[in-house]
Structure formats: structure tokens, C-alpha cells
Amino acid sequence: MDPLKLIDKYYDNNLPLKEILLKHSRLVTEKALAIARNHPELNADKAFIAEAAMLHDIGIFLTDAPSIKCFGEKPYICHGYLGCELLEKEGFPRHGLVCERHTGTGLSLEEIERQALPVPLRDMRPVSIEEQIICFADKFFSKSGNQKEKSVEKIIKGLSKYGTESVDRFTRWCSIFLT
């Protein structure tokens, strides 16, 4: 099965949300693929990036974020692990890890515990180069508003609310992916 057919499977009953998801996911995919093309030394799997970047937010419909037409039961921060569970069930566990590991710049077990986040107690930081590229690219685009690409400075300002670990990870990625 084509993993991208899963968007139709889970979003055809909520077309406004599907439009938001597709617009955001296409922007993230384009940026992630550009990074992979500009850095052949990373040996990133571009075909996987194209699929996984489109699916990284598939779990949002299960969360409560009315401003972007999500009317599920869980807090929005849960969309990553919920998307992972959904994609694992559908037979795409590697794609699922991208979902789980893209929130913020990834969530360490220590961050989850310190902030008492309503997610499973496990490390959820991006591991593979593909996970890192998609997570990085995602930071440049919001799902609300005009979805114009954010500046590095604006992203860092937003991440700084959650501590230095996220900012440090993002800054390290800037030195790798934006050179």
C-alpha cells in the first residue's frame, strides 16, 4: 500500500483539516528534500523523506486543536506518538518514528518528566538523519496563519520557551543543514 493513501483514509471526513495538513506537509516535504539534495554527504533516503514528511503530522486529527480544525480528545502535544501508533498499526513503523520524534526538536525523557508532558515516558528525539531533517524542516512552518517560512531567529525564540536543550539541538542542525 502507498503510505500516502493513509491521509485520504483518515482525513476525508474532515476536508478543512485535510487541506491544512496537506499544505503544511507539502511545505515541510519541499524543505526537507531541498536539505537532502543540498547535502549528498548525509546519504539521506530522499524517497523515504518524501513519504515520511508528508505523514509526520498524521496524528493531529486525534487531538484537540480547534483553531486548526482538530476535534479529537487528546492534547495537541500527543499528535506525534498517536501518529506513530497509527502508522505502526498500518504497517509503517519507520514512518511512525518520524511522527513520534518530530515534536519540538524531539523530546528527551528528561524533558517529558520535567514538564510532566502527557506522552509516554520514553526518549522521543530524532535519531536517523531522515528523522532529523524532517524535524528540522517542520520547525519552519506553522499549520495556522499564512504558513510562510519562519526565520531561524523566530524559531529559536519560540524554542527558547522550552529550555536550552531544544535551542542547542536546533542550532546544531542549522550548522549542518543550512550550510
trRosetta pair geometry for C-beta under 8 A, 3 or more apart (Angstrom, degrees):
i j d omega theta_ij theta_ji phi_ij phi_ji
1 5 6.1 -100 176 47 97 131
1 90 7.7 -99 82 173 141 99
1 91 7.4 103 42 63 116 132
2 5 4.7 97 78 -17 92 104
3 6 5.8 -26 -178 0 56 117
3 51 5.2 70 64 -170 129 121
3 55 6.1 -51 146 -55 115 148
3 87 7.6 32 -152 -139 117 104
3 90 7.6 111 -129 123 80 129
3 92 5.2 84 -114 -92 125 154
3 95 5.9 160 -162 -54 156 168
4 7 6.0 -22 -177 6 60 111
4 51 6.5 -117 -51 -133 92 79
4 54 5.7 -2 -110 111 100 148
4 55 7.2 -126 -97 -58 57 100
5 8 5.6 -47 -167 36 55 112
5 9 6.3 62 137 -27 74 104
6 9 5.1 -50 -145 35 41 119
6 10 6.1 15 165 -1 72 109
6 55 6.7 41 70 -118 127 117
6 58 6.4 5 121 -139 118 145
6 86 7.8 130 -179 141 133 111
6 87 7.4 60 175 -103 173 78
6 90 5.9 36 -103 -164 133 168
6 92 7.8 -99 -32 14 153 145
7 10 6.7 -72 -145 48 24 91
7 11 5.4 -24 175 22 65 127
7 18 7.0 112 166 -143 97 95
7 21 6.9 -179 -146 117 111 132
7 22 7.0 95 178 -80 147 92
7 54 7.1 -74 -48 153 136 104
7 55 7.3 -129 -59 -99 95 74
7 58 6.8 -114 -91 -113 70 99
8 11 6.7 -77 -116 54 17 85
8 12 5.4 34 -173 -52 64 109
9 12 7.3 -13 -111 -3 5 108
10 58 6.5 82 62 -174 152 96
10 61 6.1 -180 155 33 105 150
10 86 7.4 32 -86 -175 153 145
11 14 5.8 -80 -158 60 63 87
11 15 7.7 106 153 -93 86 34
11 17 6.3 -134 -146 97 101 97
11 18 3.8 128 153 -92 122 99
11 21 6.3 -111 -113 41 155 149
11 61 6.5 -157 -93 -59 77 143
12 15 7.4 12 -161 -72 38 76
12 18 7.0 53 -83 -71 31 152
14 17 4.1 5 133 33 116 117
14 18 6.1 145 94 -26 69 88
14 61 6.4 157 42 -125 150 119
14 69 6.3 155 175 148 114 115
14 71 7.9 -170 -115 24 141 104
15 18 5.2 -51 -139 36 36 118
15 19 6.4 41 160 -23 67 99
16 19 5.9 -53 -154 31 30 111
16 20 6.8 29 150 -16 63 105
16 69 4.5 -170 105 -106 110 164
17 20 5.5 -53 -150 37 38 112
17 21 6.1 38 152 -20 69 107
17 60 7.3 -166 -173 104 117 113
17 61 6.2 106 140 -95 152 92
17 68 6.8 85 -121 142 81 75
17 69 4.0 -146 -69 104 86 117
17 70 6.2 110 -122 -72 132 61
18 21 5.6 -55 -145 39 30 113
18 22 6.1 27 158 -17 66 109
19 22 6.0 -56 -142 39 27 107
19 23 6.2 26 160 -18 63 108
20 23 6.1 -58 -147 36 25 108
20 24 6.3 19 159 -11 63 112
20 68 5.3 165 161 -169 163 94
20 69 6.3 159 5 35 142 118
20 143 5.4 65 168 -177 108 98
20 144 8.0 7 -150 -81 126 50
21 24 6.1 -65 -149 42 25 107
21 25 5.8 18 161 -16 66 116
21 57 6.0 -159 -138 95 91 117
21 58 7.7 77 -162 -101 137 44
21 60 6.6 -172 -94 46 110 133
21 143 7.5 5 -86 -136 44 122
22 25 5.8 -58 -136 42 27 108
22 26 6.1 30 162 -22 64 107
23 26 6.1 -57 -149 33 25 109
23 27 6.7 23 155 -16 61 106
23 147 6.0 -46 137 -131 117 179
24 27 5.9 -61 -155 35 31 110
24 28 6.4 25 153 -15 67 109
24 57 6.6 -1 101 25 129 157
24 141 5.7 160 -147 130 76 123
24 142 7.6 -87 -116 115 114 28
24 143 4.6 -24 -74 -102 151 78
24 147 6.4 -126 -89 -130 71 129
25 28 5.6 -54 -145 40 34 111
25 29 6.0 38 154 -23 66 107
25 53 6.5 141 -170 137 78 71
25 54 4.7 78 161 -140 126 48
25 55 7.5 73 -142 -34 137 21
25 56 6.9 166 -121 37 94 88
25 57 6.3 -135 -76 33 100 109
26 29 5.6 -53 -144 37 30 114
26 30 6.3 33 157 -21 64 104
26 54 7.4 33 -74 -108 52 86
27 30 5.9 -53 -149 33 29 111
27 31 6.5 22 156 -13 63 107
27 140 7.7 -136 144 96 110 99
27 141 4.6 129 109 -99 134 163
27 147 6.3 -168 -27 166 161 114
27 149 7.5 -166 -175 -77 122 83
28 31 6.0 -60 -149 40 30 107
28 32 6.0 28 155 -18 67 111
28 53 5.0 -165 116 -176 98 104
28 56 6.7 -92 122 36 155 136
28 134 6.8 55 162 -158 112 74
28 137 4.9 115 -161 122 70 108
28 138 5.0 21 -128 -90 128 63
28 140 7.7 154 -103 56 67 93
28 141 5.8 -125 -63 42 80 134
29 32 5.8 -57 -142 39 28 110
29 33 6.1 24 161 -16 65 109
29 49 7.4 137 -145 142 71 81
29 50 6.0 63 -160 -138 115 52
29 53 3.9 146 -93 106 70 129
29 54 5.5 19 -70 -60 135 75
29 137 7.8 123 -56 132 13 150
30 33 6.1 -59 -146 39 25 107
30 34 6.3 28 155 -21 62 108
31 34 5.7 -54 -148 34 31 113
31 35 6.6 33 153 -20 64 102
31 137 3.9 156 98 -148 111 107
31 140 5.9 173 -129 53 172 143
31 141 7.5 -176 -3 -21 143 118
31 149 7.6 140 -82 -114 134 120
32 35 5.8 -52 -153 33 32 112
32 36 6.5 31 151 -17 65 106
32 49 5.1 -161 135 180 119 117
32 53 4.7 -162 34 -89 152 147
32 133 5.0 104 -150 138 89 100
32 134 5.0 16 -112 -94 145 59
32 136 7.7 130 -102 68 81 86
32 137 4.0 -96 -63 -13 79 162
33 36 5.5 -52 -146 38 36 113
33 37 6.2 36 154 -19 68 105
33 46 6.1 72 -133 -152 86 98
33 49 5.9 155 -81 112 69 127
33 50 6.3 43 -79 -80 121 81
33 53 7.6 -114 -36 18 85 158
34 37 5.8 -54 -145 38 30 110
34 38 6.1 25 157 -15 65 111
35 38 5.9 -62 -144 42 27 107
35 39 6.1 -12 166 15 65 116
35 44 7.8 34 107 22 88 164
35 133 5.2 -179 93 -150 136 109
35 136 7.2 95 -87 88 171 127
35 137 6.5 -132 -3 -69 135 109
35 177 4.8 -11 -145 -159 124 106
36 39 6.5 -80 -140 56 22 86
36 42 6.9 -110 -131 73 61 125
36 44 4.1 -108 -128 77 104 133
36 46 5.0 158 127 -94 147 87
36 49 5.6 -157 -40 7 152 168
36 133 6.1 54 -61 -166 89 164
37 40 7.4 -1 -166 -62 32 80
37 46 7.3 61 -63 -105 75 134
39 42 4.5 40 128 -4 110 115
39 44 7.3 58 88 -1 99 118
39 176 7.5 49 -122 158 158 80
39 177 6.8 -83 -25 -123 149 56
40 43 7.4 47 172 -69 54 46
42 129 5.2 168 175 -175 108 148
42 133 7.7 113 141 -62 157 126
42 176 7.9 90 -84 167 125 113
43 129 7.3 100 73 50 69 159
44 49 6.1 38 153 -45 116 132
44 129 5.1 -124 -93 115 90 118
44 130 5.5 135 -155 -79 96 74
44 133 5.9 31 -127 -17 153 154
45 48 3.9 35 111 20 117 118
45 49 6.4 159 92 -20 63 84
45 130 5.7 -30 47 -71 91 134
46 49 5.3 -50 -143 35 36 115
46 50 6.4 42 155 -25 66 100
47 50 5.8 -49 -152 29 31 114
47 51 6.9 22 153 -9 62 105
48 51 6.0 -62 -153 42 34 105
48 52 5.7 17 161 -8 73 116
48 94 7.2 -57 -151 128 125 128
48 95 7.9 -148 -164 -82 86 79
48 130 5.5 -24 104 -137 119 159
49 52 6.1 -62 -130 47 25 101
49 53 5.6 26 170 -21 66 113
49 130 5.3 -140 -77 -144 84 99
49 133 6.3 -30 -121 91 127 132
49 134 6.4 -169 -143 -64 82 101
50 53 6.5 -52 -136 34 16 107
50 54 6.9 14 158 -15 53 110
51 54 6.0 -68 -160 36 29 108
51 55 6.4 2 156 -1 67 116
51 95 6.3 -75 125 -103 106 123
52 55 5.7 -69 -143 49 34 101
52 56 6.3 62 155 -63 69 85
52 94 7.5 -81 -86 123 128 83
52 95 4.8 -155 -106 -128 85 76
52 98 4.2 111 179 -3 119 167
52 130 6.5 76 53 154 150 119
52 131 8.0 -74 145 -88 150 58
52 134 6.0 -83 113 -74 106 160
53 56 5.8 -17 -143 -18 33 117
53 98 7.6 -97 -70 169 42 148
53 134 4.9 -151 -91 -123 83 108
53 137 6.8 -12 -130 79 126 142
53 138 8.0 -161 -143 -64 85 91
55 58 4.8 -13 -167 -34 73 122
55 83 7.3 153 156 -179 82 121
55 87 6.6 93 158 -91 135 134
55 92 7.6 -29 140 122 169 150
55 95 5.3 14 82 177 145 122
55 98 7.2 91 85 78 93 126
55 99 6.9 -65 130 -63 86 105
56 83 7.2 68 172 136 32 160
56 98 5.2 -87 -105 134 88 107
56 99 5.6 174 -155 -91 47 58
56 102 5.2 23 -171 7 121 166
56 134 5.7 178 -77 163 143 127
56 138 6.4 -113 115 -82 155 134
57 60 5.0 9 168 -26 94 116
57 79 6.4 9 -153 148 69 132
57 83 6.7 -129 -167 -81 16 155
57 99 7.4 164 -73 -126 20 87
57 143 7.4 156 -163 -76 165 136
58 61 7.9 -38 168 10 50 99
58 83 4.6 122 64 -137 81 107
58 86 6.2 -136 114 85 116 139
58 87 6.7 105 61 -56 145 104
58 99 6.4 -62 37 -101 92 132
59 62 5.4 -46 -176 29 74 118
59 63 7.1 67 136 -22 82 105
59 78 7.5 -114 143 122 128 69
59 79 4.2 155 98 -170 100 65
59 80 6.6 -159 52 -57 141 9
59 81 7.5 162 -180 69 175 34
59 82 3.7 138 -163 90 131 92
59 83 2.9 -112 -21 -51 110 78
59 84 7.4 -22 -46 3 142 53
59 85 7.7 83 -103 41 129 85
59 86 5.9 175 -88 9 87 131
59 99 5.9 99 -6 -171 118 132
60 63 5.6 -65 -159 33 49 112
60 65 6.9 -53 -171 36 99 132
60 68 7.3 -48 168 106 136 127
60 70 5.2 -97 156 -97 87 137
60 72 8.0 179 150 5 41 131
60 76 7.4 11 -138 -144 82 82
60 79 4.6 16 -87 -136 56 140
60 83 7.6 14 -24 -63 56 116
60 143 7.7 149 -128 -112 164 173
61 70 6.0 -146 -117 -130 33 86
61 72 5.9 110 140 -47 45 120
62 70 7.9 -22 49 -167 27 110
62 72 4.1 117 173 -140 25 163
62 73 7.2 -42 176 37 68 72
62 74 5.7 16 134 28 90 116
62 78 7.3 -92 106 106 107 109
62 79 6.8 152 59 -113 93 68
62 82 4.6 -140 73 161 147 151
62 86 7.8 -165 -29 -50 140 131
63 70 5.1 7 79 155 77 139
63 72 4.7 38 7 59 13 121
63 73 7.8 -78 -124 59 28 34
63 74 5.0 -63 -107 79 68 83
63 75 6.5 -16 -149 119 104 20
63 76 4.6 105 159 -104 143 46
63 78 5.8 164 -95 62 109 93
63 79 4.9 -63 -23 -67 140 95
63 82 7.1 177 -50 31 93 154
64 70 6.4 176 -135 115 11 96
64 71 6.8 30 -118 -144 63 29
64 72 5.7 -117 -52 72 58 61
64 73 6.5 12 -45 -148 106 10
64 74 6.8 -178 -2 71 86 31
64 75 6.7 -41 44 -103 98 32
64 76 6.8 -100 67 -51 54 74
65 68 5.1 -1 122 41 112 98
65 69 8.0 0 96 49 80 30
65 70 4.0 36 50 51 85 122
65 76 4.6 67 -63 -88 118 119
66 69 7.2 36 -162 -86 41 21
66 70 6.9 -106 -66 60 27 60
66 71 6.5 55 -95 -86 75 77
67 144 5.8 3 134 -106 113 138
68 143 5.0 35 -127 121 148 118
68 144 5.5 -104 -74 -73 102 91
70 76 7.1 103 84 -103 152 92
74 78 4.0 -72 150 62 130 150
74 79 7.7 164 94 -61 119 56
74 82 6.4 166 54 -58 157 144
74 118 7.4 -168 -165 116 92 127
75 78 5.4 106 68 -8 69 104
75 118 5.5 100 31 53 129 135
76 79 5.9 -18 -174 -20 55 112
77 80 7.6 -35 171 12 50 101
77 103 6.4 80 -158 -156 72 144
77 117 6.0 -110 134 -160 147 109
77 118 6.7 116 75 52 115 86
77 119 6.4 -100 129 -46 101 114
78 81 6.1 -64 -165 49 64 98
78 82 5.3 61 141 -24 89 114
78 118 6.2 -47 -66 101 109 98
78 119 6.0 -179 -106 -90 67 84
79 82 5.6 -63 -139 45 29 112
79 83 5.9 35 161 -24 67 108
79 99 7.7 -112 136 -175 70 99
79 103 7.6 141 64 -85 83 112
80 83 5.9 -56 -149 34 24 109
80 84 6.6 27 151 -20 61 105
80 99 5.2 162 -158 152 57 68
80 100 4.9 108 152 -127 95 29
80 101 7.1 168 -177 -1 129 20
80 102 6.0 -170 -119 51 118 76
80 103 4.3 -96 -31 -37 148 111
80 119 7.5 6 63 -127 104 139
80 124 6.8 97 121 179 139 138
81 84 5.2 -47 -149 32 39 118
81 85 6.5 42 152 -20 67 100
81 99 7.5 158 -76 122 14 99
81 100 5.0 58 -95 -120 56 91
81 119 5.4 144 -6 -152 141 102
81 120 5.8 158 -143 12 157 104
81 124 7.1 -74 -69 -111 98 142
82 85 5.7 -49 -149 34 34 111
82 86 6.4 35 151 -20 64 106
82 99 7.9 -103 71 153 50 130
83 86 5.5 -53 -146 37 33 114
83 87 6.2 25 158 -13 68 108
83 96 6.8 179 124 -138 70 67
83 99 3.3 -138 100 -163 117 145
83 100 7.2 -156 72 -53 88 58
84 87 6.1 -61 -145 41 27 103
84 88 6.2 31 156 -21 64 107
84 96 3.8 93 -148 175 60 94
84 97 6.5 69 -125 -77 112 29
84 99 4.6 -165 -57 79 68 113
84 100 3.7 22 -56 -50 143 106
85 88 5.8 -53 -146 35 29 113
85 89 6.4 30 155 -19 63 107
85 96 7.2 132 -21 -153 17 129
86 89 5.8 -59 -155 35 28 112
86 90 6.4 18 151 -12 64 112
86 96 7.4 174 63 -112 58 105
86 99 7.9 -65 47 115 97 178
87 90 5.4 -58 -142 44 36 109
87 92 4.3 -70 -180 79 95 99
87 93 6.9 152 119 -91 92 25
87 95 4.9 -124 -177 92 147 100
87 96 3.6 -171 78 -74 115 89
87 99 6.2 155 6 -2 134 139
88 91 7.9 68 179 -53 28 13
88 92 7.3 -103 -78 68 26 51
88 93 4.8 49 -112 -98 78 78
88 96 4.7 10 -46 -55 78 171
92 95 4.0 -10 152 33 114 121
92 96 6.0 138 105 -29 75 88
93 96 5.1 -52 -148 32 37 121
93 97 6.8 45 155 -27 66 93
94 97 5.9 -43 -158 21 35 112
94 98 7.6 39 145 -17 58 96
95 98 5.8 -48 -166 25 42 114
95 99 7.1 45 141 -18 66 99
96 99 5.4 -49 -158 30 43 115
96 100 6.4 35 151 -15 72 106
97 100 5.6 -55 -144 41 36 110
97 101 5.7 11 165 -2 70 119
97 127 7.6 -47 165 31 132 108
97 128 7.7 79 110 11 134 114
97 131 6.4 -61 124 -93 100 130
98 101 6.4 -72 -135 49 22 95
98 102 6.0 28 167 -39 63 116
98 126 7.9 32 -126 -116 56 98
98 130 7.1 -62 -90 124 116 97
98 131 5.4 -150 -105 -112 70 77
98 134 5.4 8 -157 76 117 155
98 135 7.8 -150 -158 -51 73 82
99 102 6.6 -65 -147 17 18 111
100 103 7.9 -52 174 -3 33 102
100 124 5.4 -117 154 -143 88 105
101 106 5.2 -4 -174 -113 77 98
101 124 5.3 -161 -102 175 59 67
101 125 6.1 32 -152 135 101 13
101 126 4.4 129 144 -80 122 57
101 127 6.9 -87 -137 -3 165 75
101 131 5.2 6 90 -171 137 128
101 135 6.5 -72 123 -71 82 130
102 106 7.2 -27 -100 -75 15 65
102 126 6.8 55 -84 -68 55 110
102 131 7.3 -136 -70 -168 81 78
102 134 6.1 -64 -101 115 125 99
102 135 4.3 -157 -127 -101 71 80
102 138 5.5 68 179 16 120 162
103 106 7.0 91 62 -110 63 23
103 107 5.7 -7 82 -27 111 110
103 124 6.7 13 40 127 108 130
104 107 6.1 94 39 -66 125 78
104 159 6.9 112 -161 -126 89 91
104 162 6.2 -87 -130 83 137 168
104 166 5.2 -77 169 -120 116 131
105 125 7.6 12 123 -135 70 87
105 126 7.7 -83 169 10 60 109
105 135 6.2 98 -147 152 49 122
105 136 7.7 38 -129 -85 89 61
105 139 7.2 7 -81 -69 80 134
105 159 6.7 36 -22 -133 113 134
105 165 7.9 -163 67 125 120 75
105 166 4.5 147 22 -148 115 76
105 169 4.2 151 137 91 144 129
105 170 5.1 -120 -85 -56 142 85
105 173 7.5 -158 -144 -6 120 138
106 124 5.8 -170 -165 114 74 64
106 125 3.3 87 148 -127 141 56
106 126 4.9 -127 -67 -5 130 70
106 135 6.2 -4 -44 -148 87 158
106 169 6.9 -116 39 165 104 166
107 111 5.1 -129 -161 82 75 125
107 112 5.3 83 154 -59 119 93
107 117 6.8 -71 -159 47 150 166
107 119 6.9 78 85 70 161 152
107 123 7.7 -174 98 -160 63 42
107 124 4.3 17 56 64 90 109
107 125 6.7 -147 53 -63 28 66
108 111 4.6 99 53 3 79 100
108 112 7.1 -142 94 -4 43 85
108 123 5.9 -15 -145 -129 51 84
108 124 7.7 -136 -72 43 16 63
108 125 5.8 13 -77 -44 66 119
108 165 6.5 -76 3 164 130 154
109 112 5.6 -54 -150 36 33 114
109 113 6.3 28 154 -15 67 107
109 121 6.4 61 -145 -178 93 71
109 122 6.3 -50 -91 -168 100 16
109 123 4.8 -54 -35 -70 93 69
110 113 5.9 -57 -147 40 30 107
110 114 5.9 27 158 -19 67 112
111 114 5.8 -55 -137 40 28 109
111 115 5.9 3 170 4 65 114
111 117 7.4 23 127 -10 78 132
111 162 7.4 38 -153 168 125 108
111 163 7.2 -154 -115 44 104 143
111 165 6.5 -131 -68 67 121 149
112 115 6.7 -71 -140 50 18 92
112 117 4.7 -86 -142 43 66 115
112 119 5.9 -96 -135 67 119 104
112 121 6.1 171 116 -120 136 58
112 122 7.9 25 24 43 166 31
112 124 7.3 91 -56 14 129 112
113 116 7.3 15 -175 -75 31 47
113 121 6.8 56 -71 -132 89 105
115 162 7.7 -18 -77 -148 148 91
119 124 7.0 -38 138 -21 143 155
125 169 7.6 -130 -147 -123 117 154
126 131 3.6 180 -152 129 96 105
126 132 4.4 154 123 -75 136 57
126 134 7.7 175 -118 58 139 85
126 135 4.6 -125 -44 -8 144 146
127 131 5.8 45 44 48 54 148
127 132 7.8 -124 73 -43 13 93
128 131 4.6 100 55 4 80 101
128 132 7.0 -146 95 -4 44 86
129 132 5.6 -55 -148 38 34 113
129 133 6.2 36 154 -22 68 105
130 133 5.8 -52 -144 35 30 110
130 134 6.4 25 159 -13 64 108
131 134 6.1 -60 -147 40 27 106
131 135 6.1 27 157 -19 65 111
132 135 5.8 -56 -143 38 28 111
132 136 6.1 29 157 -20 64 109
132 173 6.4 -166 173 -110 103 117
133 136 5.8 -57 -149 37 27 112
133 137 6.2 26 156 -18 65 109
133 177 6.7 150 -119 -109 76 132
134 137 5.7 -53 -142 38 31 110
134 138 6.2 39 155 -28 63 106
135 138 5.8 -53 -153 28 28 117
135 139 7.3 36 151 -29 58 97
136 139 6.1 -51 -166 15 34 113
136 170 7.2 144 -121 -132 81 69
136 173 4.5 -157 -102 164 129 147
136 177 5.7 124 138 11 161 168
137 140 6.2 -55 -171 21 44 113
137 141 7.8 0 151 9 69 107
138 141 6.7 -87 -159 48 39 88
139 150 7.3 -93 139 61 69 128
139 155 4.9 68 154 -143 114 131
139 159 7.6 -6 -144 -58 130 119
139 170 6.6 117 -108 -125 176 121
140 149 5.0 -8 167 -150 109 83
140 150 5.2 -161 -154 43 50 84
140 155 6.8 -44 -87 -71 53 135
141 147 5.6 27 -161 -163 97 81
141 149 6.5 -43 -76 -104 80 56
141 150 7.1 -160 -68 -1 30 94
142 145 5.7 34 88 41 135 108
142 147 6.0 -134 67 -104 71 57
142 150 7.2 86 -25 -44 92 119
143 147 7.2 18 -126 -95 20 104
144 147 7.9 163 76 -64 18 78
145 148 7.9 -69 123 16 107 79
150 154 4.6 -119 -175 83 103 126
150 155 5.4 121 116 -55 127 88
151 154 4.6 97 56 5 82 101
151 155 7.1 -146 94 -4 45 85
152 155 5.7 -57 -151 36 32 112
152 156 6.3 32 153 -19 67 107
152 174 6.0 72 -138 -114 132 137
152 178 7.5 -9 -80 -72 136 170
153 156 5.8 -54 -147 37 30 110
153 157 6.4 33 153 -21 64 105
154 157 5.6 -51 -148 34 32 114
154 158 6.5 31 153 -17 63 106
155 158 5.8 -59 -153 38 31 110
155 159 6.2 25 154 -15 67 109
155 170 6.5 -158 133 -177 116 149
156 159 5.7 -57 -142 41 31 109
156 160 6.2 43 156 -36 65 103
156 167 5.7 69 -150 -134 82 98
156 170 6.5 -173 -93 99 73 137
156 171 7.1 57 -107 -68 117 92
157 160 5.8 -48 -150 20 27 117
158 161 6.5 -43 -177 7 39 111
159 162 6.1 -67 -172 38 53 104
159 166 4.3 -145 -173 120 109 117
159 167 5.0 152 111 -75 118 70
159 170 5.7 -166 -26 -3 175 151
160 163 7.8 -171 -164 43 39 8
160 164 7.7 19 -132 -88 70 50
160 166 7.9 -147 -73 77 28 105
160 167 5.4 41 -85 -68 70 133
162 165 7.8 -74 120 56 91 88
162 166 5.1 38 84 9 115 145
163 166 6.3 101 72 11 75 94
163 167 7.6 -144 110 4 44 98
164 167 5.4 -64 -150 46 45 112
164 168 5.6 48 155 -26 79 106
165 168 5.9 -55 -146 35 26 111
165 169 6.5 24 156 -17 62 107
166 169 5.8 -56 -148 36 31 110
166 170 6.2 27 156 -16 66 109
167 170 5.8 -58 -146 40 30 109
167 171 6.0 30 156 -20 66 109
168 171 5.8 -55 -143 38 28 111
168 172 6.4 31 156 -21 63 105
169 172 5.8 -54 -151 33 29 112
169 173 6.6 28 151 -17 63 105
170 173 5.6 -55 -151 37 33 112
170 174 6.5 41 149 -26 65 99
171 174 5.5 -44 -151 26 35 116
171 175 6.9 34 152 -17 62 100
172 175 5.9 -56 -158 33 34 110
172 176 6.8 22 149 -11 66 108
173 176 5.7 -63 -149 42 37 106
173 177 5.3 1 168 6 78 119
174 177 6.6 -66 -119 52 21 88
174 178 4.9 -19 -164 18 64 127
175 178 7.4 -25 -71 47 12 90
175 179 6.6 22 -178 -38 43 119
176 179 7.0 -80 -170 13 12 110
